[in-house]
C-alpha cells in the first residue's frame, strides 16, 4: 500500500473517531456507538484487504454482507444526524449552510473509502 493511501486511511479513521466522539457527546445509546465502531472498522478492514488479499479471504461470503450492513448503518446514522440538526433550536441562521458544507466535505472524504472497501468486499 503506497504511503499516500495509508495517509488517506488515517484521515478516514480520524474522521470516524471524531464522529464517534460526537455521538458519545450527544449521549447516543451504547448499541448505537457499538454499531458505529463496527461499521467503521469493517470499512477500514475491507479497505486494507484490497492490498492484503489474505484478509479478504478470511471473511469469505461474509465480506459483501458486512460491507452492505456497514453502508446501511452509515445511511441510517446520516439520516438520524440530519433529523437531529433540523430539530436543534440552538442552530443559528448561518449554521445550516456550514453544516451542509461540512457534510459535502465529509462525503468527499468518505466515499473513496467506501468505494475501495466495496471493491474489496465483492472481489473474488
N, CA, C and O atoms as a printed pandas DataFrame, in Angstrom:
     atom_number atom_name residue_name chain_id  residue_number  x_coord  y_coord  z_coord
0              1         N          UNK        A               1    0.857   -1.170    0.000
1              2        CA          UNK        A               1    0.000    0.000    0.000
2              3         C          UNK        A               1    0.905    1.235    0.000
3              4         O          UNK        A               1    1.771    1.374    0.864
4              5         N          UNK        A               2    0.702    2.128   -0.967
5              6        CA          UNK        A               2    1.510    3.355   -1.024
6              7         C          UNK        A               2    1.266    4.250    0.196
7              8         O          UNK        A               2    0.220    4.167    0.840
8              9         N          UNK        A               3    2.229    5.092    0.498
9             10        CA          UNK        A               3    2.160    5.947    1.692
10            11         C          UNK        A               3    0.968    6.897    1.640
11            12         O          UNK        A               3    0.354    7.171    2.672
12            13         N          UNK        A               4    0.632    7.401    0.458
13            14        CA          UNK        A               4   -0.454    8.367    0.371
14            15         C          UNK        A               4   -1.814    7.704    0.607
15            16         O          UNK        A               4   -2.753    8.357    1.063
16            17         N          UNK        A               5   -1.920    6.418    0.301
17            18        CA          UNK        A               5   -3.149    5.697    0.601
18            19         C          UNK        A               5   -3.243    5.449    2.105
19            20         O          UNK        A               5   -4.319    5.550    2.695
20            21         N          UNK        A               6   -2.116    5.128    2.711
21            22        CA          UNK        A               6   -2.103    4.952    4.169
22            23         C          UNK        A               6   -2.456    6.271    4.863
23            24         O          UNK        A               6   -3.175    6.272    5.862
24            25         N          UNK        A               7   -1.956    7.387    4.340
25            26        CA          UNK        A               7   -2.279    8.699    4.918
26            27         C          UNK        A               7   -3.777    8.985    4.783
27            28         O          UNK        A               7   -4.397    9.513    5.705
28            29         N          UNK        A               8   -4.346    8.638    3.644
29            30        CA          UNK        A               8   -5.786    8.811    3.453
30            31         C          UNK        A               8   -6.553    7.956    4.451
31            32         O          UNK        A               8   -7.523    8.417    5.053
32            33         N          UNK        A               9   -6.125    6.722    4.625
33            34        CA          UNK        A               9   -6.799    5.822    5.543
34            35         C          UNK        A               9   -6.754    6.353    6.977
35            36         O          UNK        A               9   -7.729    6.228    7.718
36            37         N          UNK        A              10   -5.632    6.940    7.364
37            38        CA          UNK        A              10   -5.521    7.547    8.698
38            39         C          UNK        A              10   -6.502    8.708    8.828
39            40         O          UNK        A              10   -7.152    8.853    9.863
40            41         N          UNK        A              11   -6.617    9.535    7.790
41            42        CA          UNK        A              11   -7.570   10.655    7.862
42            43         C          UNK        A              11   -9.013   10.151    7.927
43            44         O          UNK        A              11   -9.840   10.737    8.625
44            45         N          UNK        A              12   -9.317    9.083    7.213
45            46        CA          UNK        A              12  -10.650    8.490    7.279
46            47         C          UNK        A              12  -10.919    7.954    8.686
47            48         O          UNK        A              12  -12.007    8.146    9.231
48            49         N          UNK        A              13   -9.933    7.288    9.266
49            50        CA          UNK        A              13  -10.087    6.757   10.622
50            51         C          UNK        A              13  -10.269    7.879   11.635
51            52         O          UNK        A              13  -11.069    7.754   12.562
52            53         N          UNK        A              14   -9.534    8.974   11.466
53            54        CA          UNK        A              14   -9.676   10.113   12.373
54            55         C          UNK        A              14  -11.062   10.725   12.257
55            56         O          UNK        A              14  -11.638   11.141   13.262
56            57         N          UNK        A              15  -11.601   10.785   11.059
57            58        CA          UNK        A              15  -12.956   11.277   10.863
58            59         C          UNK        A              15  -13.969   10.354   11.547
59            60         O          UNK        A              15  -14.947   10.823   12.130
60            61         N          UNK        A              16  -13.733    9.064   11.474
61            62        CA          UNK        A              16  -14.591    8.106   12.163
62            63         C          UNK        A              16  -14.541    8.274   13.671
63            64         O          UNK        A              16  -15.574    8.200   14.337
64            65         N          UNK        A              17  -13.355    8.499   14.218
65            66        CA          UNK        A              17  -13.213    8.720   15.662
66            67         C          UNK        A              17  -13.907   10.015   16.064
67            68         O          UNK        A              17  -14.553   10.074   17.110
68            69         N          UNK        A              18  -13.779   11.053   15.242
69            70        CA          UNK        A              18  -14.456   12.324   15.536
70            71         C          UNK        A              18  -15.970   12.147   15.527
71            72         O          UNK        A              18  -16.668   12.711   16.369
72            73         N          UNK        A              19  -16.475   11.372   14.585
73            74        CA          UNK        A              19  -17.908   11.097   14.536
74            75         C          UNK        A              19  -18.369   10.302   15.742
75            76         O          UNK        A              19  -19.442   10.553   16.290
76            77         N          UNK        A              20  -17.552    9.341   16.153
77            78        CA          UNK        A              20  -17.881    8.555   17.335
78            79         C          UNK        A              20  -17.894    9.439   18.587
79            80         O          UNK        A              20  -18.767    9.303   19.444
80            81         N          UNK        A              21  -16.928   10.334   18.678
81            82        CA          UNK        A              21  -16.884   11.258   19.818
82            83         C          UNK        A              21  -18.127   12.152   19.822
83            84         O          UNK        A              21  -18.707   12.411   20.876
84            85         N          UNK        A              22  -18.527   12.614   18.656
85            86        CA          UNK        A              22  -19.728   13.446   18.554
86            87         C          UNK        A              22  -20.964   12.671   19.001
87            88         O          UNK        A              22  -21.813   13.207   19.713
88            89         N          UNK        A              23  -21.063   11.419   18.586
89            90        CA          UNK        A              23  -22.195   10.582   19.014
90            91         C          UNK        A              23  -22.166   10.365   20.523
91            92         O          UNK        A              23  -23.210   10.368   21.174
92            93         N          UNK        A              24  -20.979   10.178   21.072
93            94        CA          UNK        A              24  -20.848    9.978   22.517
94            95         C          UNK        A              24  -21.278   11.231   23.273
95            96         O          UNK        A              24  -21.991   11.134   24.273
96            97         N          UNK        A              25  -20.855   12.404   22.810
97            98        CA          UNK        A              25  -21.231   13.650   23.492
98            99         C          UNK        A              25  -22.710   13.958   23.311
99           100         O          UNK        A              25  -23.296   14.667   24.129
100          101         N          UNK        A              26  -23.323   13.434   22.251
101          102        CA          UNK        A              26  -24.769   13.584   22.064
102          103         C          UNK        A              26  -25.556   12.574   22.896
103          104         O          UNK        A              26  -26.784   12.520   22.821
104          105         N          UNK        A              27  -24.856   11.789   23.674
105          106        CA          UNK        A              27  -25.453   10.777   24.560
106          107         C          UNK        A              27  -26.271    9.728   23.795
107          108         O          UNK        A              27  -27.377    9.363   24.192
108          109         N          UNK        A              28  -25.696    9.265   22.702
109          110        CA          UNK        A              28  -26.349    8.168   21.967
110          111         C          UNK        A              28  -26.240    6.890   22.787
111          112         O          UNK        A              28  -25.310    6.748   23.582
112          113         N          UNK        A              29  -27.164    5.964   22.610
113          114        CA          UNK        A              29  -27.112    4.705   23.376
114          115         C          UNK        A              29  -25.877    3.871   23.029
115          116         O          UNK        A              29  -25.253    4.058   21.985
116          117         N          UNK        A              30  -25.548    2.965   23.914
117          118        CA          UNK        A              30  -24.373    2.117   23.716
118          119         C          UNK        A              30  -24.443    1.289   22.451
119          120         O          UNK        A              30  -23.433    1.124   21.768
120          121         N          UNK        A              31  -25.618    0.761   22.120
121          122        CA          UNK        A              31  -25.749   -0.041   20.905
122          123         C          UNK        A              31  -25.465    0.801   19.667
123          124         O          UNK        A              31  -24.914    0.300   18.687
124          125         N          UNK        A              32  -25.840    2.082   19.710
125          126        CA          UNK        A              32  -25.606    2.989   18.587
126          127         C          UNK        A              32  -24.100    3.190   18.401
127          128         O          UNK        A              32  -23.592    3.128   17.281
128          129         N          UNK        A              33  -23.397    3.431   19.504
129          130        CA          UNK        A              33  -21.943    3.617   19.443
130          131         C          UNK        A              33  -21.250    2.342   18.967
131          132         O          UNK        A              33  -20.307    2.403   18.178
132          133         N          UNK        A              34  -21.716    1.190   19.445
133          134        CA          UNK        A              34  -21.116   -0.079   19.037
134          135         C          UNK        A              34  -21.297   -0.316   17.537
135          136         O          UNK        A              34  -20.366   -0.757   16.863
136          137         N          UNK        A              35  -22.476   -0.030   17.019
137          138        CA          UNK        A              35  -22.722   -0.183   15.581
138          139         C          UNK        A              35  -21.834    0.747   14.767
139          140         O          UNK        A              35  -21.349    0.366   13.701
140          141         N          UNK        A              36  -21.618    1.951   15.255
141          142        CA          UNK        A              36  -20.734    2.897   14.562
142          143         C          UNK        A              36  -19.310    2.377   14.513
143          144         O          UNK        A              36  -18.651    2.457   13.476
144          145         N          UNK        A              37  -18.836    1.848   15.620
145          146        CA          UNK        A              37  -17.476    1.302   15.666
146          147         C          UNK        A              37  -17.345    0.125   14.710
147          148         O          UNK        A              37  -16.384    0.050   13.944
148          149         N          UNK        A              38  -18.302   -0.790   14.750
149          150        CA          UNK        A              38  -18.238   -1.971   13.890
150          151         C          UNK        A              38  -18.279   -1.571   12.414
151          152         O          UNK        A              38  -17.546   -2.134   11.601
152          153         N          UNK        A              39  -19.122   -0.611   12.066
153          154        CA          UNK        A              39  -19.213   -0.171   10.667
154          155         C          UNK        A              39  -17.899    0.444   10.200
155          156         O          UNK        A              39  -17.430    0.141    9.103
156          157         N          UNK        A              40  -17.305    1.298   11.015
157          158        CA          UNK        A              40  -16.042    1.927   10.620
158          159         C          UNK        A              40  -14.898    0.927   10.545
159          160         O          UNK        A              40  -14.090    0.980    9.618
160          161         N          UNK        A              41  -14.821    0.025   11.502
161          162        CA          UNK        A              41  -13.770   -0.996   11.479
162          163         C          UNK        A              41  -13.943   -1.908   10.260
163          164         O          UNK        A              41  -12.954   -2.315    9.651
164          165         N          UNK        A              42  -15.167   -2.225    9.907
165          166        CA          UNK        A              42  -15.426   -3.064    8.735
166          167         C          UNK        A              42  -14.925   -2.392    7.462
167          168         O          UNK        A              42  -14.270   -3.029    6.637
168          169         N          UNK        A              43  -15.230   -1.110    7.303
169          170        CA          UNK        A              43  -14.782   -0.391    6.105
170          171         C          UNK        A              43  -13.254   -0.328    6.069
171          172         O          UNK        A              43  -12.651   -0.549    5.019
172          173         N          UNK        A              44  -12.635   -0.031    7.194
173          174        CA          UNK        A              44  -11.167    0.045    7.234
174          175         C          UNK        A              44  -10.563   -1.327    6.940
175          176         O          UNK        A              44   -9.593   -1.425    6.189
176          177         N          UNK        A              45  -11.117   -2.369    7.513
177          178        CA          UNK        A              45  -10.620   -3.725    7.283
178          179         C          UNK        A              45  -10.709   -4.088    5.804
179          180         O          UNK        A              45   -9.741   -4.581    5.225
180          181         N          UNK        A              46  -11.871   -3.845    5.192
181          182        CA          UNK        A              46  -12.036   -4.174    3.774
182          183         C          UNK        A              46  -11.169   -3.285    2.889
183          184         O          UNK        A              46  -10.691   -3.731    1.846
184          185         N          UNK        A              47  -10.963   -2.043    3.290
185          186        CA          UNK        A              47  -10.078   -1.141    2.556
186          187         C          UNK        A              47   -8.667   -1.724    2.516
187          188         O          UNK        A              47   -8.059   -1.807    1.449
188          189         N          UNK        A              48   -8.150   -2.123    3.665
189          190        CA          UNK        A              48   -6.801   -2.697    3.741
190          191         C          UNK        A              48   -6.759   -4.035    3.005
191          192         O          UNK        A              48   -5.734   -4.394    2.428
192          193         N          UNK        A              49   -7.868   -4.769    3.024
193          194        CA          UNK        A              49   -7.915   -6.089    2.393
194          195         C          UNK        A              49   -7.723   -6.029    0.881
195          196         O          UNK        A              49   -7.376   -7.037    0.266
196          197         N          UNK        A              50   -7.942   -4.875    0.279
197          198        CA          UNK        A              50   -7.688   -4.770   -1.160
198          199         C          UNK        A              50   -6.198   -4.981   -1.453
199          200         O          UNK        A              50   -5.841   -5.536   -2.492
200          201         N          UNK        A              51   -5.338   -4.542   -0.542
201          202        CA          UNK        A              51   -3.893   -4.699   -0.722
202          203         C          UNK        A              51   -3.360   -5.941   -0.025
203          204         O          UNK        A              51   -2.244   -6.378   -0.304
204          205         N          UNK        A              52   -4.141   -6.509    0.871
205          206        CA          UNK        A              52   -3.768   -7.732    1.583
206          207         C          UNK        A              52   -4.875   -8.766    1.361
207          208         O          UNK        A              52   -5.725   -8.947    2.234
208          209         N          UNK        A              53   -4.882   -9.441    0.223
209          210        CA          UNK        A              53   -5.977  -10.349   -0.119
210          211         C          UNK        A              53   -6.236  -11.457    0.902
211          212         O          UNK        A              53   -7.343  -11.993    0.962
212          213         N          UNK        A              54   -5.246  -11.800    1.692
213          214        CA          UNK        A              54   -5.465  -12.846    2.695
214          215         C          UNK        A              54   -6.490  -12.398    3.741
215          216         O          UNK        A              54   -7.204  -13.228    4.305
216          217         N          UNK        A              55   -6.563  -11.093    4.000
217          218        CA          UNK        A              55   -7.575  -10.584    4.925
218          219         C          UNK        A              55   -8.973  -10.781    4.359
219          220         O          UNK        A              55   -9.895  -11.161    5.082
220          221         N          UNK        A              56   -9.127  -10.527    3.084
221          222        CA          UNK        A              56  -10.430  -10.681    2.421
222          223         C          UNK        A              56  -10.850  -12.132    2.389
223          224         O          UNK        A              56  -12.018  -12.451    2.612
224          225         N          UNK        A              57   -9.902  -13.016    2.111
225          226        CA          UNK        A              57  -10.241  -14.437    2.004
226          227         C          UNK        A              57  -10.682  -15.016    3.349
227          228         O          UNK        A              57  -11.422  -15.998    3.381
228          229         N          UNK        A              58  -10.243  -14.429    4.445
229          230        CA          UNK        A              58  -10.665  -14.904    5.766
230          231         C          UNK        A              58  -12.160  -14.677    5.999
231          232         O          UNK        A              58  -12.794  -15.432    6.737
232          233         N          UNK        A              59  -12.723  -13.645    5.377
233          234        CA          UNK        A              59  -14.139  -13.342    5.572
234          235         C          UNK        A              59  -15.054  -14.182    4.693
235          236         O          UNK        A              59  -16.204  -14.435    5.051
236          237         N          UNK        A              60  -14.548  -14.611    3.553
237          238        CA          UNK        A              60  -15.354  -15.419    2.646
238          239         C          UNK        A              60  -16.600  -14.680    2.188
239          240         O          UNK        A              60  -16.528  -13.521    1.778
240          241         N          UNK        A              61  -17.746  -15.354    2.259
241          242        CA          UNK        A              61  -19.001  -14.763    1.809
242          243         C          UNK        A              61  -19.552  -13.722    2.793
243          244         O          UNK        A              61  -20.529  -13.035    2.493
244          245         N          UNK        A              62  -18.932  -13.611    3.944
245          246        CA          UNK        A              62  -19.360  -12.617    4.918
246          247         C          UNK        A              62  -18.930  -11.202    4.508
247          248         O          UNK        A              62  -19.533  -10.228    4.958
248          249         N          UNK        A              63  -17.913  -11.074    3.676
249          250        CA          UNK        A              63  -17.396   -9.758    3.289
250          251         C          UNK        A              63  -18.461   -8.880    2.622
251          252         O          UNK        A              63  -18.641   -7.740    3.050
252          253         N          UNK        A              64  -19.174   -9.354    1.595
253          254        CA          UNK        A              64  -20.201   -8.494    0.996
254          255         C          UNK        A              64  -21.329   -8.161    1.967
255          256         O          UNK        A              64  -21.856   -7.048    1.957
256          257         N          UNK        A              65  -21.693   -9.122    2.800
257          258        CA          UNK        A              65  -22.766   -8.884    3.775
258          259         C          UNK        A              65  -22.329   -7.821    4.777
259          260         O          UNK        A              65  -23.099   -6.915    5.097
260          261         N          UNK        A              66  -21.103   -7.925    5.270
261          262        CA          UNK        A              66  -20.583   -6.947    6.228
262          263         C          UNK        A              66  -20.491   -5.567    5.594
263          264         O          UNK        A              66  -20.794   -4.562    6.239
264          265         N          UNK        A              67  -20.076   -5.515    4.336
265          266        CA          UNK        A              67  -19.982   -4.224    3.651
266          267         C          UNK        A              67  -21.361   -3.595    3.488
267          268         O          UNK        A              67  -21.545   -2.415    3.785
268          269         N          UNK        A              68  -22.316   -4.366    3.023
269          270        CA          UNK        A              68  -23.678   -3.835    2.839
270          271         C          UNK        A              68  -24.262   -3.378    4.173
271          272         O          UNK        A              68  -24.919   -2.339    4.238
272          273         N          UNK        A              69  -24.029   -4.140    5.230
273          274        CA          UNK        A              69  -24.510   -3.745    6.555
274          275         C          UNK        A              69  -23.865   -2.431    6.998
275          276         O          UNK        A              69  -24.533   -1.579    7.584
276          277         N          UNK        A              70  -22.592   -2.268    6.723
277          278        CA          UNK        A              70  -21.892   -1.031    7.091
278          279         C          UNK        A              70  -22.443    0.167    6.329
279          280         O          UNK        A              70  -22.630    1.239    6.905
280          281         N          UNK        A              71  -22.699   -0.008    5.057
281          282        CA          UNK        A              71  -23.255    1.081    4.250
282          283         C          UNK        A              71  -24.652    1.438    4.750
283          284         O          UNK        A              71  -24.989    2.615    4.877
284          285         N          UNK        A              72  -25.452    0.433    5.029
285          286        CA          UNK        A              72  -26.806    0.696    5.548
286          287         C          UNK        A              72  -26.742    1.426    6.885
287          288         O          UNK        A              72  -27.514    2.354    7.129
288          289         N          UNK        A              73  -25.825    1.006    7.749
289          290        CA          UNK        A              73  -25.689    1.692    9.029
290          291         C          UNK        A              73  -25.299    3.156    8.826
291          292         O          UNK        A              73  -25.862    4.039    9.472
292          293         N          UNK        A              74  -24.359    3.416    7.953
293          294        CA          UNK        A              74  -23.906    4.795    7.732
294          295         C          UNK        A              74  -25.033    5.663    7.175
295          296         O          UNK        A              74  -25.149    6.833    7.542
296          297         N          UNK        A              75  -25.864    5.105    6.295
297          298        CA          UNK        A              75  -27.019    5.849    5.789
298          299         C          UNK        A              75  -28.003    6.154    6.910
299          300         O          UNK        A              75  -28.500    7.275    7.021
300          301         N          UNK        A              76  -28.281    5.152    7.740
301          302        CA          UNK        A              76  -29.180    5.347    8.873
302          303         C          UNK        A              76  -28.642    6.419    9.813
303          304         O          UNK        A              76  -29.380    7.300   10.254
304          305         N          UNK        A              77  -27.363    6.336   10.110
305          306        CA          UNK        A              77  -26.747    7.305   11.022
306          307         C          UNK        A              77  -26.769    8.712   10.429
307          308         O          UNK        A              77  -26.999    9.683   11.151
308          309         N          UNK        A              78  -26.536    8.829    9.145
309          310        CA          UNK        A              78  -26.585   10.148    8.500
310          311         C          UNK        A              78  -27.991   10.739    8.570
311          312         O          UNK        A              78  -28.156   11.930    8.837
312          313         N          UNK        A              79  -28.992    9.914    8.331
313          314        CA          UNK        A              79  -30.378   10.387    8.413
314          315         C          UNK        A              79  -30.709   10.834    9.835
315          316         O          UNK        A              79  -31.350   11.866   10.029
316          317         N          UNK        A              80  -30.278   10.067   10.820
317          318        CA          UNK        A              80  -30.517   10.441   12.217
318          319         C          UNK        A              80  -29.826   11.758   12.565
319          320         O          UNK        A              80  -30.398   12.591   13.267
320          321         N          UNK        A              81  -28.598   11.949   12.075
321          322        CA          UNK        A              81  -27.872   13.194   12.340
322          323         C          UNK        A              81  -28.568   14.392   11.705
323          324         O          UNK        A              81  -28.654   15.459   12.312
324          325         N          UNK        A              82  -29.060   14.216   10.491
325          326        CA          UNK        A              82  -29.756   15.307    9.810
326          327         C          UNK        A              82  -31.050   15.646   10.544
327          328         O          UNK        A              82  -31.378   16.821   10.712
328          329         N          UNK        A              83  -31.783   14.632   10.979
329          330        CA          UNK        A              83  -33.018   14.875   11.732
330          331         C          UNK        A              83  -32.737   15.632   13.024
331          332         O          UNK        A              83  -33.475   16.550   13.381
332          333         N          UNK        A              84  -31.677   15.253   13.720
333          334        CA          UNK        A              84  -31.380   15.930   14.982
334          335         C          UNK        A              84  -30.927   17.365   14.754
335          336         O          UNK        A              84  -31.180   18.231   15.591
336          337         N          UNK        A              85  -30.262   17.629   13.635
337          338        CA          UNK        A              85  -29.843   19.003   13.334
338          339         C          UNK        A              85  -31.051   19.877   12.991
339          340         O          UNK        A              85  -31.100   21.047   13.372
340          341         N          UNK        A              86  -32.007   19.321   12.286
341          342        CA          UNK        A              86  -33.179   20.105   11.881
342          343         C          UNK        A              86  -34.039   20.510   13.067
343          344         O          UNK        A              86  -34.703   21.546   13.033
344          345         N          UNK        A              87  -34.027   19.703   14.108
345          346        CA          UNK        A              87  -34.850   19.998   15.278
346          347         C          UNK        A              87  -34.070   20.705   16.382
347          348         O          UNK        A              87  -34.616   20.945   17.459
348          349         N          UNK        A              88  -32.815   21.041   16.138
349          350        CA          UNK        A              88  -31.979   21.683   17.148
350          351         C          UNK        A              88  -32.246   23.184   17.150
351          352         O          UNK        A              88  -31.922   23.866   16.177
352          353         N          UNK        A              89  -32.838   23.716   18.239
353          354        CA          UNK        A              89  -33.138   25.146   18.280
354          355         C          UNK        A              89  -31.901   26.022   18.454
355          356         O          UNK        A              89  -31.985   27.238   18.283
356          357         N          UNK        A              90  -30.752   25.428   18.790
357          358        CA          UNK        A              90  -29.535   26.200   19.010
358          359         C          UNK        A              90  -28.843   26.609   17.713
359          360         O          UNK        A              90  -27.942   27.447   17.734
360          361         N          UNK        A              91  -29.252   26.028   16.582
361          362        CA          UNK        A              91  -28.618   26.395   15.313
362          363         C          UNK        A              91  -29.042   27.798   14.900
363          364         O          UNK        A              91  -30.230   28.119   14.873
364          365         N          UNK        A              92  -28.070   28.615   14.583
365          366        CA          UNK        A              92  -28.383   29.963   14.113
366          367         C          UNK        A              92  -28.681   29.917   12.626
367          368         O          UNK        A              92  -28.684   28.847   12.017
368          369         N          UNK        A              93  -28.928   31.060   12.055
369          370        CA          UNK        A              93  -29.236   31.132   10.612
370          371         C          UNK        A              93  -28.046   30.719    9.759
371          372         O          UNK        A              93  -28.236   30.117    8.702
372          373         N          UNK        A              94  -26.827   31.024   10.185
373          374        CA          UNK        A              94  -25.642   30.728    9.372
374          375         C          UNK        A              94  -25.200   29.281    9.504
375          376         O          UNK        A              94  -24.528   28.769    8.609
376          377         N          UNK        A              95  -25.548   28.615   10.574
377          378        CA          UNK        A              95  -25.048   27.268   10.805
378          379         C          UNK        A              95  -25.568   26.215    9.832
379          380         O          UNK        A              95  -24.809   25.304    9.504
380          381         N          UNK        A              96  -26.808   26.274    9.346
381          382        CA          UNK        A              96  -27.227   25.226    8.394
382          383         C          UNK        A              96  -26.349   25.172    7.144
383          384         O          UNK        A              96  -26.069   24.081    6.648
384          385         N          UNK        A              97  -25.914   26.305    6.628
385          386        CA          UNK        A              97  -25.047   26.269    5.447
386          387         C          UNK        A              97  -23.670   25.717    5.808
387          388         O          UNK        A              97  -23.041   25.041    4.994
388          389         N          UNK        A              98  -23.206   25.998    7.005
389          390        CA          UNK        A              98  -21.934   25.442    7.460
390          391         C          UNK        A              98  -22.045   23.931    7.608
391          392         O          UNK        A              98  -21.133   23.197    7.229
392          393         N          UNK        A              99  -23.147   23.472    8.153
393          394        CA          UNK        A              99  -23.377   22.038    8.305
394          395         C          UNK        A              99  -23.448   21.367    6.929
395          396         O          UNK        A              99  -22.906   20.278    6.741
396          397         N          UNK        A             100  -24.110   22.009    5.978
397          398        CA          UNK        A             100  -24.205   21.457    4.626
398          399         C          UNK        A             100  -22.822   21.357    3.980
399          400         O          UNK        A             100  -22.507   20.363    3.326
400          401         N          UNK        A             101  -22.012   22.375    4.164
401          402        CA          UNK        A             101  -20.648   22.356    3.621
402          403         C          UNK        A             101  -19.829   21.248    4.269
403          404         O          UNK        A             101  -19.111   20.524    3.580
404          405         N          UNK        A             102  -19.932   21.113    5.574
405          406        CA          UNK        A             102  -19.202   20.059    6.274
406          407         C          UNK        A             102  -19.661   18.680    5.815
407          408         O          UNK        A             102  -18.850   17.758    5.716
408          409         N          UNK        A             103  -20.935   18.533    5.539
409          410        CA          UNK        A             103  -21.466   17.260    5.061
410          411         C          UNK        A             103  -20.877   16.901    3.710
411          412         O          UNK        A             103  -20.498   15.752    3.485
412          413         N          UNK        A             104  -20.796   17.863    2.817
413          414        CA          UNK        A             104  -20.220   17.617    1.489
414          415         C          UNK        A             104  -18.747   17.234    1.609
415          416         O          UNK        A             104  -18.283   16.315    0.935
416          417         N          UNK        A             105  -18.016   17.941    2.469
417          418        CA          UNK        A             105  -16.596   17.638    2.655
418          419         C          UNK        A             105  -16.431   16.221    3.215
419          420         O          UNK        A             105  -15.555   15.479    2.772
420          421         N          UNK        A             106  -17.265   15.847    4.179
421          422        CA          UNK        A             106  -17.171   14.502    4.742
422          423         C          UNK        A             106  -17.508   13.439    3.698
423          424         O          UNK        A             106  -16.889   12.376    3.671
424          425         N          UNK        A             107  -18.484   13.722    2.845
425          426        CA          UNK        A             107  -18.805   12.771    1.778
426          427         C          UNK        A             107  -17.633   12.594    0.822
427          428         O          UNK        A             107  -17.336   11.478    0.396
428          429         N          UNK        A             108  -16.974   13.687    0.487
429          430        CA          UNK        A             108  -15.829   13.620   -0.420
430          431         C          UNK        A             108  -14.703   12.808    0.211
431          432         O          UNK        A             108  -13.984   12.089   -0.483
432          433         N          UNK        A             109  -14.553   12.925    1.528
433          434        CA          UNK        A             109  -13.510   12.160    2.207
434          435         C          UNK        A             109  -13.918   10.691    2.357
435          436         O          UNK        A             109  -13.079    9.801    2.213
436          437         N          UNK        A             110  -15.181   10.433    2.642
437          438        CA          UNK        A             110  -15.617    9.066    2.950
438          439         C          UNK        A             110  -15.919    8.210    1.730
439          440         O          UNK        A             110  -15.692    7.001    1.767
440          441         N          UNK        A             111  -16.419    8.791    0.663
441          442        CA          UNK        A             111  -16.816    7.982   -0.491
442          443         C          UNK        A             111  -15.688    7.134   -1.076
443          444         O          UNK        A             111  -15.931    5.979   -1.423
444          445         N          UNK        A             112  -14.457    7.658   -1.202
445          446        CA          UNK        A             112  -13.394    6.778   -1.720
446          447         C          UNK        A             112  -13.142    5.556   -0.836
447          448         O          UNK        A             112  -12.880    4.466   -1.345
448          449         N          UNK        A             113  -13.220    5.732    0.473
449          450        CA          UNK        A             113  -13.002    4.594    1.377
450          451         C          UNK        A             113  -14.080    3.537    1.177
451          452         O          UNK        A             113  -13.788    2.342    1.143
452          453         N          UNK        A             114  -15.328    3.982    1.045
453          454        CA          UNK        A             114  -16.413    3.029    0.823
454          455         C          UNK        A             114  -16.303    2.379   -0.556
455          456         O          UNK        A             114  -16.626    1.201   -0.708
456          457         N          UNK        A             115  -15.855    3.125   -1.552
457          458        CA          UNK        A             115  -15.695    2.548   -2.890
458          459         C          UNK        A             115  -14.627    1.450   -2.884
459          460         O          UNK        A             115  -14.842    0.365   -3.423
460          461         N          UNK        A             116  -13.495    1.736   -2.281
461          462        CA          UNK        A             116  -12.413    0.743   -2.225
462          463         C          UNK        A             116  -12.845   -0.461   -1.389
463          464         O          UNK        A             116  -12.573   -1.604   -1.759
464          465         N          UNK        A             117  -13.511   -0.210   -0.270
465          466        CA          UNK        A             117  -13.990   -1.310    0.574
466          467         C          UNK        A             117  -15.002   -2.164   -0.175
467          468         O          UNK        A             117  -15.000   -3.388   -0.050
468          469         N          UNK        A             118  -15.866   -1.520   -0.954
469          470        CA          UNK        A             118  -16.843   -2.261   -1.749
470          471         C          UNK        A             118  -16.190   -3.113   -2.817
471          472         O          UNK        A             118  -16.593   -4.254   -3.042
472          473         N          UNK        A             119  -15.194   -2.569   -3.470
473          474        CA          UNK        A             119  -14.461   -3.356   -4.476
474          475         C          UNK        A             119  -13.822   -4.571   -3.810
475          476         O          UNK        A             119  -13.867   -5.683   -4.337
476          477         N          UNK        A             120  -13.232   -4.338   -2.654
477          478        CA          UNK        A             120  -12.585   -5.431   -1.925
478          479         C          UNK        A             120  -13.612   -6.472   -1.472
479          480         O          UNK        A             120  -13.352   -7.673   -1.550
480          481         N          UNK        A             121  -14.770   -6.019   -1.002
481          482        CA          UNK        A             121  -15.773   -6.940   -0.481
482          483         C          UNK        A             121  -16.338   -7.859   -1.563
483          484         O          UNK        A             121  -16.618   -9.031   -1.309
484          485         N          UNK        A             122  -16.502   -7.321   -2.765
485          486        CA          UNK        A             122  -17.128   -8.104   -3.837
486          487         C          UNK        A             122  -16.106   -8.749   -4.774
487          488         O          UNK        A             122  -16.482   -9.418   -5.736
488          489         N          UNK        A             123  -14.846   -8.553   -4.501
489          490        CA          UNK        A             123  -13.788   -9.140   -5.327
490          491         C          UNK        A             123  -13.642  -10.615   -4.974
491          492         O          UNK        A             123  -13.583  -10.982   -3.800
492          493         N          UNK        A             124  -13.588  -11.418   -5.958
493          494        CA          UNK        A             124  -13.473  -12.878   -5.732
494          495         C          UNK        A             124  -12.056  -13.262   -5.530
495          496         O          UNK        A             124  -11.757  -14.439   -5.327
